[in-house]
Amino acid sequence: MRYRIKLSYSGADFCGWQVQPDAPSVQQALESALSTLLHVPVAVTGAGRTDTGVNAIGYVAHFDAAGELDTHQLAYKLNAILPRSVVIHDIAPAAPEFHARFDAIRREYSYFLHRTKDPFVEAFSYLYTFPGVDFDKMNEAAAALLGQHDFRCFEKTGADSKTSICTVTEAAWHRYTPTHLQLTGREGGDGYWYFRIAADRFLRNMVRAVVGTLLEVGRGKRSVAEFQGLILPVDAVPEPVEGPARSLAGESVPGHALFLSDVRY
């Protein structure tokens, strides 16, 4: 019988979602815990990879088990033995053909940064104090991401994707007020930003590379037109894609401030 799991995790203690031979991963932690509780080896399939240090909220995975399980008790026991950086929200029976990765139609990422030193957001936000970053110009550039394009310039070198074409449905910077400021009645003003992007699929390291390149636009290091030039039309070259090197785009921003914030089916 197939089961669907909804969970969240802080990526600080992990090399990412996917099992790696010499580093702890979320997938490995979850498979180990399930195997211990069910007394048989259990393989877990997730909605997609996340890089080292990257976080996830409402991540979806599936696994198969013989017979009907008490999902409430299983979730309770998993939360008792999993690391504190992983929480199980829900386990429910799924259709036999449900696939956490291939059935997903939309994935959303959010990247947080703060403009002034703040110890209360430091763990999950990127301190970016470069002066005079143009918020509106970054949003002007981000609009070019919308639609179906070839994003090879933002894909990590050596990735094994069969195609670098993605369809982006949302891409914009937003200002926000973190919770600790709300408690004091203050507003975030221009000190706290996040970038939200949604697409049918993402390339490896794509979001961090996009954010890093947009910040270069905000600093005036790269023009909006130059950013637009990195986003190629779908018919730029026939597949398999062989195009501009990853080095044409900007540096990737740190992973600790990135969240896989939504997966829809």
C-alpha positions in Angstrom: 0.0 0.0 0.0 1.3 3.5 -0.8 1.5 6.3 1.7 2.0 10.0 1.3 4.0 11.9 3.9 4.0 15.7 4.4 7.0 17.0 6.4 9.2 20.0 7.0 12.9 20.2 7.7 15.7 22.6 8.5 18.6 21.8 6.1 21.4 22.9 8.4 22.3 19.4 9.5 22.0 17.7 6.1 23.7 17.5 2.7 20.2 17.9 1.2 17.2 15.6 0.6 18.9 12.9 -1.4 20.9 10.1 0.1 24.7 10.6 -0.2 27.4 8.0 0.5 29.3 10.0 3.1 27.0 12.7 4.4 23.7 12.8 6.3 20.6 13.5 4.3 16.9 13.9 5.0 15.9 10.9 2.9 18.4 8.7 4.8 17.1 9.9 8.1 13.5 9.2 7.2 14.2 5.8 5.6 16.2 4.7 8.6 13.4 5.8 11.0 10.6 4.1 9.0 12.7 0.9 8.6 13.2 0.8 12.4 9.5 1.3 13.1 8.2 -1.1 10.4 10.9 -3.7 10.9 11.6 -3.9 7.1 13.7 -1.9 4.7 11.7 1.1 3.5 12.5 3.3 0.4 11.2 6.8 0.4 10.7 8.9 -2.8 10.6 12.7 -2.4 9.2 15.6 -4.4 12.7 16.6 -5.5 16.2 17.3 -4.5 17.2 20.2 -2.2 20.8 21.3 -1.9 23.0 21.2 1.2 21.6 23.5 3.9 18.4 24.2 2.0 15.1 24.0 4.0 11.7 22.7 3.1 8.2 23.5 4.4 5.4 21.1 3.4 7.7 18.8 1.5 5.9 15.7 0.1 7.3 12.1 -0.1 5.8 8.6 -0.6 6.7 5.1 0.5 5.2 1.6 0.2 4.3 -0.7 3.0 2.6 -4.0 3.4 -0.9 -3.8 4.8 -2.8 -1.0 6.5 -0.9 1.2 8.9 -2.1 3.3 11.8 -0.8 6.5 10.2 -1.5 8.7 13.3 0.6 6.5 15.5 3.3 6.2 12.9 3.6 9.9 12.5 3.8 10.3 16.3 6.6 7.7 16.6 8.5 9.1 13.7 8.6 12.5 15.3 9.8 10.9 18.5 12.9 9.3 16.8 13.7 11.7 13.9 16.2 14.5 14.5 14.6 17.7 15.8 15.4 19.3 12.5 12.7 17.1 10.8 9.0 17.1 11.6 6.3 14.9 10.1 3.0 16.8 9.7 0.8 14.1 8.2 0.9 10.5 6.8 -2.1 9.4 4.7 -2.9 6.5 2.3 -2.3 7.5 -1.4 -3.4 6.0 -4.7 -1.2 3.2 -5.8 0.0 5.2 -8.8 0.8 8.4 -6.8 4.4 9.6 -7.3 5.7 12.4 -5.1 8.2 13.6 -7.7 6.6 13.0 -11.1 3.0 14.0 -10.2 4.0 17.4 -8.9 2.8 20.2 -11.2 4.1 23.2 -9.3 7.0 23.8 -7.0 7.7 27.1 -5.1 10.8 28.4 -3.5 11.3 31.4 -1.3 14.7 33.1 -0.6 15.0 35.4 2.4 17.5 38.2 3.0 17.9 41.0 5.5 19.7 44.3 4.9 20.9 45.0 8.4 22.3 42.8 11.1 19.6 40.9 13.0 20.4 37.8 15.2 16.8 36.7 15.2 16.7 35.9 11.4 20.3 35.0 10.9 19.8 31.3 10.8 17.4 31.4 7.9 18.1 34.7 6.1 21.1 36.0 4.1 22.7 39.2 5.5 23.2 41.4 2.4 24.4 44.8 3.4 25.7 46.1 0.1 24.4 49.7 -0.1 22.0 51.0 -2.7 20.5 47.8 -4.0 17.7 48.7 -6.4 14.6 46.6 -5.4 12.5 47.8 -8.3 15.2 47.1 -10.9 15.5 43.5 -9.6 11.8 43.0 -10.0 12.0 44.4 -13.5 14.6 41.8 -14.3 12.8 39.0 -12.5 9.8 39.6 -14.8 11.9 38.1 -17.7 11.9 34.7 -15.9 8.1 34.3 -16.4 7.1 31.8 -19.1 8.7 28.8 -20.7 12.4 29.3 -21.3 15.8 27.6 -21.4 17.5 28.2 -18.0 20.8 26.5 -18.7 22.9 29.5 -17.6 21.5 29.0 -14.1 22.1 25.2 -13.9 24.9 23.8 -11.8 27.8 22.6 -13.9 27.7 18.8 -14.3 24.0 18.4 -13.6 22.4 15.4 -15.3 19.1 17.0 -16.4 17.8 15.9 -19.8 16.6 19.4 -20.5 17.1 22.8 -19.1 13.6 24.1 -20.1 11.3 25.2 -17.3 8.0 27.0 -17.1 8.1 29.8 -14.5 4.7 31.1 -13.3 5.8 33.4 -10.5 9.0 35.4 -9.9 9.1 38.5 -7.8 10.8 40.2 -4.8 8.6 41.2 -1.8 9.2 43.1 1.4 8.0 41.6 4.7 8.0 42.0 8.4 9.5 39.1 10.4 7.6 37.8 13.4 9.9 39.3 16.1 9.2 42.8 14.8 5.5 42.2 14.7 5.6 41.4 18.4 6.9 44.9 19.1 4.5 46.7 16.7 7.3 47.6 14.2 7.3 47.1 10.5 10.1 45.6 8.4 10.4 48.6 6.1 13.1 48.1 3.6 15.2 45.9 5.8 13.7 42.5 5.0 13.1 41.0 1.6 12.3 37.6 0.1 12.2 36.4 -3.5 9.5 33.9 -4.4 9.6 31.8 -7.6 7.3 29.0 -8.8 7.7 26.7 -11.7 6.8 23.3 -13.0 10.3 22.1 -12.4 13.7 23.6 -11.3 17.3 22.8 -12.4 19.9 22.0 -9.9 21.1 25.1 -8.0 18.8 27.2 -10.3 17.1 29.3 -7.6 20.3 30.3 -5.8 21.9 31.2 -9.1 18.9 33.3 -10.2 18.9 35.2 -6.8 22.6 35.8 -6.9 22.4 37.2 -10.5 19.4 39.4 -9.6 21.3 40.9 -6.7 24.0 41.8 -9.2 21.3 43.7 -11.2 20.2 45.4 -8.0 23.8 46.5 -7.3 24.2 47.9 -10.8 26.9 45.3 -11.6 24.7 43.8 -14.4 22.0 45.5 -16.4 18.4 44.3 -16.8 19.1 43.6 -20.5 22.2 41.5 -19.6 20.1 39.5 -17.2 17.4 39.0 -19.8 20.1 37.8 -22.2 20.8 34.8 -19.9 17.3 33.5 -20.3 17.2 31.7 -23.6 14.2 30.9 -25.9 13.1 27.3 -25.9 14.1 26.9 -29.5 17.6 28.4 -29.1 19.3 25.1 -29.9 18.0 21.6 -30.4 18.1 19.2 -27.5 20.3 17.9 -25.9 21.1 21.4 -24.7 24.7 22.6 -25.1 25.0 26.3 -24.5 26.6 29.0 -22.5 28.5 28.1 -19.4 27.1 28.5 -15.9 29.8 31.1 -15.3 27.9 33.6 -17.5 25.4 34.1 -14.6 26.2 35.4 -11.1 27.4 33.6 -8.1 25.0 31.4 -6.1 23.8 32.8 -2.8 24.1 30.7 0.4 21.7 27.8 0.8 20.6 28.4 4.4 18.1 31.2 3.4 16.4 29.1 0.8 13.1 27.3 1.4 11.2 24.9 -0.8 8.0 26.5 0.4 5.2 24.7 -1.5 4.6 21.6 -3.7 1.3 21.1 -5.5 -0.2 18.2 -7.3 
